[in-house]
Amino acid sequence: RSSDLTTIRLRRQIVLFIHQHNTICRETYMEKMFQILETAWPAVKTTGLTGCVTAPETEDNLLLFEDKYATHIPKDYRQLLSHFGACHFVDPQIYTLKDLDRYYPLFLQQWEDYKKEYPLLNNIDPFPVGSFGDGSVAFLDRNSLKIYILIHDFGIFSDDVGDFPCELCFENFGELVEMQVEIILYLQQ
Protein backbone atom coordinates (compact mmCIF):
# COMPACT_ATOMS: atom_id res chain seq x y z
CA ARG A 1 0.00 0.00 0.00
CA SER A 2 2.77 2.39 0.84
CA SER A 3 4.49 1.76 -2.49
CA ASP A 4 1.14 2.18 -4.31
CA LEU A 5 0.61 5.51 -2.59
CA THR A 6 4.15 6.59 -3.47
CA THR A 7 3.58 5.58 -7.09
CA ILE A 8 0.32 7.56 -7.22
CA ARG A 9 2.02 10.64 -5.73
CA LEU A 10 4.89 10.32 -8.20
CA ARG A 11 2.47 10.05 -11.13
CA ARG A 12 0.62 13.15 -9.92
CA GLN A 13 3.91 15.06 -9.69
CA ILE A 14 4.87 13.97 -13.20
CA VAL A 15 1.47 15.02 -14.59
CA LEU A 16 1.73 18.37 -12.77
CA PHE A 17 5.26 18.90 -14.11
CA ILE A 18 4.19 18.11 -17.68
CA HIS A 19 1.20 20.45 -17.39
CA GLN A 20 3.39 23.26 -16.03
CA HIS A 21 6.01 22.67 -18.74
CA ASN A 22 3.37 22.75 -21.49
CA THR A 23 1.87 25.94 -20.03
CA ILE A 24 5.30 27.62 -19.90
CA CYS A 25 6.09 26.54 -23.47
CA ARG A 26 2.72 27.83 -24.71
CA GLU A 27 3.11 31.14 -22.91
CA THR A 28 6.68 31.53 -24.18
CA TYR A 29 5.47 30.83 -27.72
CA MET A 30 2.70 33.42 -27.45
CA GLU A 31 5.12 35.96 -25.97
CA LYS A 32 7.36 35.37 -28.98
CA MET A 33 4.43 35.88 -31.36
CA PHE A 34 3.45 39.11 -29.62
CA GLN A 35 7.04 40.37 -29.82
CA ILE A 36 7.06 39.62 -33.54
CA LEU A 37 3.71 41.39 -33.89
CA GLU A 38 5.18 44.43 -32.14
CA THR A 39 7.87 44.64 -34.81
CA ALA A 40 5.55 43.71 -37.68
CA TRP A 41 2.78 46.19 -36.89
CA PRO A 42 4.64 49.18 -38.37
CA ALA A 43 4.91 47.16 -41.60
CA VAL A 44 1.13 47.22 -41.82
CA LYS A 45 1.20 50.97 -42.26
CA THR A 46 3.92 50.83 -44.94
CA THR A 47 2.02 48.20 -46.97
CA GLY A 48 -1.22 50.15 -46.97
CA LEU A 49 -3.09 47.33 -45.25
CA THR A 50 -4.41 49.43 -42.40
CA GLY A 51 -7.94 48.18 -43.13
CA CYS A 52 -6.77 44.68 -42.24
CA VAL A 53 -6.26 45.49 -38.58
CA THR A 54 -8.43 47.11 -35.95
CA ALA A 55 -7.70 49.21 -32.91
CA PRO A 56 -7.04 47.29 -29.70
CA GLU A 57 -10.12 46.48 -27.65
CA THR A 58 -10.55 48.12 -24.26
CA GLU A 59 -10.64 46.04 -21.11
CA ASP A 60 -14.09 47.48 -20.35
CA ASN A 61 -15.47 46.27 -23.69
CA LEU A 62 -13.93 42.82 -23.22
CA LEU A 63 -15.50 42.58 -19.76
CA LEU A 64 -18.87 43.77 -21.09
CA PHE A 65 -18.82 41.02 -23.72
CA GLU A 66 -17.89 38.38 -21.14
CA ASP A 67 -20.63 39.57 -18.82
CA LYS A 68 -23.24 39.72 -21.60
CA TYR A 69 -22.61 36.10 -22.64
CA ALA A 70 -21.49 34.71 -19.25
CA THR A 71 -18.26 33.43 -20.77
CA HIS A 72 -14.53 34.08 -20.72
CA ILE A 73 -12.58 34.99 -23.81
CA PRO A 74 -9.63 32.58 -24.07
CA LYS A 75 -6.41 34.13 -22.75
CA ASP A 76 -4.34 34.23 -25.96
CA TYR A 77 -7.21 35.58 -28.06
CA ARG A 78 -8.01 38.15 -25.37
CA GLN A 79 -4.37 39.30 -25.30
CA LEU A 80 -4.34 39.70 -29.07
CA LEU A 81 -7.54 41.76 -28.99
CA SER A 82 -6.44 43.93 -26.09
CA HIS A 83 -2.90 44.62 -27.37
CA PHE A 84 -3.25 44.61 -31.17
CA GLY A 85 -6.87 44.28 -32.21
CA ALA A 86 -7.97 41.75 -34.82
CA CYS A 87 -6.17 40.64 -37.99
CA HIS A 88 -7.73 40.25 -41.42
CA PHE A 89 -4.74 39.44 -43.61
CA VAL A 90 -5.60 35.88 -44.56
CA ASP A 91 -8.24 33.28 -43.74
CA PRO A 92 -9.25 32.78 -41.10
CA GLN A 93 -10.10 36.39 -40.47
CA ILE A 94 -9.71 36.87 -36.72
CA TYR A 95 -12.87 38.33 -35.21
CA THR A 96 -13.03 41.79 -33.73
CA LEU A 97 -15.07 42.13 -30.57
CA LYS A 98 -17.87 43.62 -32.69
CA ASP A 99 -17.75 40.55 -34.98
CA LEU A 100 -17.68 38.28 -31.96
CA ASP A 101 -20.71 40.01 -30.46
CA ARG A 102 -22.58 39.41 -33.69
CA TYR A 103 -21.49 35.81 -34.37
CA TYR A 104 -21.03 34.32 -30.88
CA PRO A 105 -24.72 33.51 -30.24
CA LEU A 106 -25.16 32.23 -33.81
CA PHE A 107 -22.12 29.98 -33.43
CA LEU A 108 -23.39 28.57 -30.13
CA GLN A 109 -26.76 27.75 -31.71
CA GLN A 110 -25.08 26.10 -34.70
CA TRP A 111 -22.83 24.15 -32.31
CA GLU A 112 -25.81 22.86 -30.33
CA ASP A 113 -27.45 21.70 -33.57
CA TYR A 114 -24.29 19.85 -34.64
CA LYS A 115 -23.94 18.19 -31.22
CA LYS A 116 -27.28 16.48 -31.73
CA GLU A 117 -25.89 14.66 -34.77
CA TYR A 118 -22.25 14.31 -33.66
CA PRO A 119 -21.97 13.30 -29.97
CA LEU A 120 -18.15 13.55 -30.12
CA LEU A 121 -18.61 17.32 -30.16
CA ASN A 122 -19.68 17.08 -26.51
CA ASN A 123 -15.96 16.65 -25.66
CA ILE A 124 -15.09 20.03 -27.18
CA ASP A 125 -15.49 23.39 -25.42
CA PRO A 126 -15.57 25.77 -28.40
CA PHE A 127 -14.99 29.49 -28.61
CA PRO A 128 -15.22 31.15 -32.06
CA VAL A 129 -12.18 33.26 -32.98
CA GLY A 130 -12.58 33.89 -36.71
CA SER A 131 -14.13 33.01 -40.02
CA PHE A 132 -13.23 31.81 -43.47
CA GLY A 133 -14.50 33.31 -46.71
CA ASP A 134 -16.85 30.37 -47.29
CA GLY A 135 -18.74 30.92 -44.03
CA SER A 136 -16.86 28.30 -42.02
CA VAL A 137 -15.84 29.27 -38.49
CA ALA A 138 -12.45 28.97 -36.81
CA PHE A 139 -12.84 28.09 -33.15
CA LEU A 140 -10.56 27.40 -30.24
CA ASP A 141 -11.22 24.28 -28.19
CA ARG A 142 -10.73 25.50 -24.64
CA ASN A 143 -9.88 21.95 -23.54
CA SER A 144 -7.03 21.26 -25.97
CA LEU A 145 -6.25 24.90 -26.95
CA LYS A 146 -6.24 23.77 -30.60
CA ILE A 147 -7.87 25.72 -33.41
CA TYR A 148 -10.44 23.90 -35.53
CA ILE A 149 -12.66 24.82 -38.43
CA LEU A 150 -16.39 24.17 -38.16
CA ILE A 151 -17.22 23.50 -41.78
CA HIS A 152 -19.99 25.67 -43.23
CA ASP A 153 -22.90 23.73 -44.74
CA PHE A 154 -21.42 20.43 -43.57
CA GLY A 155 -23.49 17.44 -44.62
CA ILE A 156 -25.13 19.11 -47.64
CA PHE A 157 -22.88 17.25 -50.03
CA SER A 158 -23.14 13.46 -50.18
CA ASP A 159 -19.42 12.96 -49.53
CA ASP A 160 -19.79 14.72 -46.13
CA VAL A 161 -22.20 12.15 -44.71
CA GLY A 162 -20.76 10.29 -41.74
CA ASP A 163 -17.69 12.50 -41.50
CA PHE A 164 -16.86 14.83 -38.65
CA PRO A 165 -17.92 18.50 -39.15
CA CYS A 166 -14.64 19.86 -37.75
CA GLU A 167 -11.06 19.79 -38.98
CA LEU A 168 -7.88 20.72 -37.13
CA CYS A 169 -6.36 23.95 -38.47
CA PHE A 170 -3.66 24.89 -35.96
CA GLU A 171 -2.11 23.20 -32.95
CA ASN A 172 -2.63 26.38 -30.92
CA PHE A 173 -3.66 30.03 -31.17
CA GLY A 174 0.00 31.03 -31.53
CA GLU A 175 0.24 29.20 -34.85
CA LEU A 176 -2.77 31.15 -36.11
CA VAL A 177 -1.13 34.42 -35.06
CA GLU A 178 2.17 33.27 -36.57
CA MET A 179 0.51 32.76 -39.95
CA GLN A 180 -0.94 36.28 -39.80
CA VAL A 181 2.50 37.68 -38.89
CA GLU A 182 4.16 35.82 -41.76
CA ILE A 183 1.73 37.46 -44.19
CA ILE A 184 2.51 40.89 -42.72
CA LEU A 185 6.25 40.35 -43.06
CA TYR A 186 5.91 38.91 -46.57
CA LEU A 187 3.89 41.91 -47.71
CA GLN A 188 6.44 44.26 -46.19
CA GLN A 189 9.22 42.86 -48.41
Buried (B, 14 or more C-beta within 10 A) or exposed (E): EEEEEEEEEEEEEEEEEEEEEEEEEBEEBBEEBBEBBEEBBEBBEEBEBEEBBBEBBEEEBBEEBEEEBEEEBBBBBBBBBBEBBBBBBBBBBBBBBEBBBEBBEEBBEBBEEBBEEBEEBEEBEBBBBBBBEEEBBBBBBBEBBBBBBBBBEBBEEEEEEEEEBBEEBBBBBBBBBBBBBBBBBEBEE
